[in-house]
Amino acid sequence: MLRAALRRFVLVLGVTIAAAAVFGLVISGVTGDAVQRGLAVGFYAFGAGLCGLAFLVGSRPPVRGKSDGGFIGIGRWIGGGVRWSTRKEHVEAINVPALLAVLGFCLILIGVAVDNRH
């Protein structure tokens, strides 16, 4: 079970690294900087974005909407259309931000390794 989880994490990390590398190559192409510098900036930006997203996802309130779809707006909160989150949603609210933060931290470390300005 642990081996399968590690394999999935490495797969997600690989896809994230590839996306950050493509983003960095686009940055270096647009700005005219060196490829190595563009890759470093891409890893930094993607890593910081994932860490910020982890903070935002992790700060959700413990209430959810009663219906799964439909309009999400102020009317849902005023009209009493909320419920307490389930145990599964609590576990998800802990695990998803943790995964995003670890991925972001790994990308920042890769950016530090790629950056040649230190």
Buried (B, 14 or more C-beta within 10 A) or exposed (E): EEEEEEEEBEEEBEEBBEEBBEBBBEBBEEEEBEEBBBBBBBBBBBBBBBBEBBEEBBEBEEEBBEEEEEEEEEEBEEEEBBEEBEEEEEEBBEEBBEBBBBBBBBBBEBBEEBBEEE
